[in-house]
Amino acid sequence: MLSGLELYIGGVLLLVGAVFTLLAAVGVVRLPDLYTRMHAASKAGAVGGGLILLAVAVLSQDAAVSLRAIIGMVFLWLTTPVSAHLLARASYLSGYKPCKETMIDELAPNKEQNSAS
């Protein structure tokens, strides 16, 4: 049987994970371009999903389920930033430019280096 402390910790983790996931969804809907949307989805979505999996690990009374949840959480936290980076780089190289509010574009060709060579 779960003690009161485990229930509260699991409930808080689940609630915070759901809030992060909701923030990721709002960011995907509200932000102006692909890159900022991808940033919101990858950062807040990975944290939200990881916290929900951590809540599953805390609330399950089975070691196998807890181990799978923790492995899934680590896998999510390792692969989400890498895949978001690769998708953003591929979109940039295929011609999708950031929105006009973007201040720094480090991948844009440097005009000074092109004119000197």
C-alpha positions as CSV (number, residue, x, y, z in Angstrom):
1,M,0.0,0.0,0.0
2,L,1.2,3.5,-0.8
3,S,2.0,5.8,2.1
4,G,0.6,9.4,2.2
5,L,4.0,10.9,1.3
6,E,4.5,8.8,-1.8
7,L,1.0,9.8,-3.0
8,Y,1.7,13.5,-2.5
9,I,5.1,13.4,-4.2
10,G,3.7,11.4,-7.1
11,G,0.7,13.8,-7.4
12,V,2.9,16.9,-7.3
13,L,5.2,15.4,-9.9
14,L,2.3,14.5,-12.1
15,L,0.7,17.9,-11.8
16,V,4.0,19.8,-12.5
17,G,4.6,17.5,-15.5
18,A,1.2,18.2,-16.8
19,V,1.7,22.0,-16.4
20,F,5.0,21.8,-18.4
21,T,3.3,19.7,-21.1
22,L,0.5,22.3,-21.3
23,L,3.1,25.1,-21.6
24,A,4.8,23.2,-24.4
25,A,1.4,22.9,-26.2
26,V,0.7,26.6,-25.7
27,G,4.2,27.5,-27.0
28,V,3.6,25.4,-30.1
29,V,0.4,27.2,-30.8
30,R,1.4,30.8,-29.9
31,L,5.0,31.2,-31.0
32,P,5.8,32.8,-34.4
33,D,8.1,30.5,-36.3
34,L,9.3,26.9,-36.5
35,Y,12.4,27.4,-34.4
36,T,10.7,29.0,-31.4
37,R,7.9,26.4,-31.6
38,M,10.5,23.6,-31.7
39,H,12.3,25.1,-28.7
40,A,9.1,25.2,-26.7
41,A,8.1,21.7,-27.7
42,S,11.5,20.1,-27.0
43,K,12.4,21.8,-23.8
44,A,9.0,22.0,-22.0
45,G,7.7,18.8,-23.5
46,A,10.8,16.8,-22.5
47,V,10.6,18.1,-18.9
48,G,6.9,17.5,-18.7
49,G,7.1,14.0,-20.1
50,G,10.1,13.2,-17.9
51,L,8.3,14.4,-14.7
52,I,5.2,12.4,-15.7
53,L,7.4,9.3,-16.1
54,L,9.0,10.1,-12.7
55,A,5.6,10.2,-11.1
56,V,4.8,6.8,-12.6
57,A,8.1,5.5,-11.1
58,V,7.2,6.9,-7.7
59,L,3.6,5.7,-7.7
60,S,4.1,2.2,-9.1
61,Q,4.8,-0.4,-6.6
62,D,6.7,-2.6,-9.0
63,A,10.5,-2.3,-9.5
64,A,10.2,-3.3,-13.2
65,V,7.8,-0.6,-13.9
66,S,9.9,2.0,-12.1
67,L,13.0,0.9,-13.9
68,R,11.3,1.2,-17.3
69,A,9.9,4.6,-16.4
70,I,13.3,5.9,-15.4
71,I,15.0,4.4,-18.5
72,G,12.2,6.1,-20.6
73,M,12.8,9.4,-18.8
74,V,16.6,9.3,-19.4
75,F,16.0,8.3,-23.1
76,L,13.6,11.2,-23.5
77,W,15.9,13.7,-22.0
78,L,18.9,12.5,-24.1
79,T,17.2,12.2,-27.5
80,T,14.8,15.2,-27.5
81,P,17.4,18.0,-27.7
82,V,19.5,16.1,-30.3
83,S,16.5,15.5,-32.5
84,A,15.2,19.1,-32.2
85,H,18.7,20.4,-33.1
86,L,18.9,18.2,-36.2
87,L,15.4,19.1,-37.3
88,A,16.1,22.8,-36.9
89,R,19.3,22.6,-38.7
90,A,17.8,20.7,-41.6
91,S,14.9,23.2,-41.9
92,Y,17.4,26.1,-41.9
93,L,19.6,24.5,-44.5
94,S,16.5,23.8,-46.7
95,G,15.7,27.5,-46.7
96,Y,13.3,28.1,-43.9
97,K,14.5,31.4,-42.3
98,P,13.7,32.6,-38.8
99,C,11.1,35.3,-38.1
100,K,12.0,39.0,-38.4
101,E,12.1,39.4,-34.6
102,T,15.2,37.1,-34.4
103,M,18.1,39.2,-33.4
104,I,21.1,36.9,-34.0
105,D,21.4,34.5,-36.9
106,E,24.6,32.6,-36.4
107,L,24.1,30.4,-39.4
108,A,23.7,33.2,-41.9
109,P,26.6,33.7,-44.2
110,N,29.0,36.4,-43.0
111,K,29.2,39.1,-45.6
112,E,32.6,40.3,-44.4
113,Q,34.2,36.9,-44.8
114,N,32.6,36.4,-48.3
115,S,33.9,39.7,-49.6
116,A,37.4,39.2,-48.2
117,S,37.9,35.8,-50.0
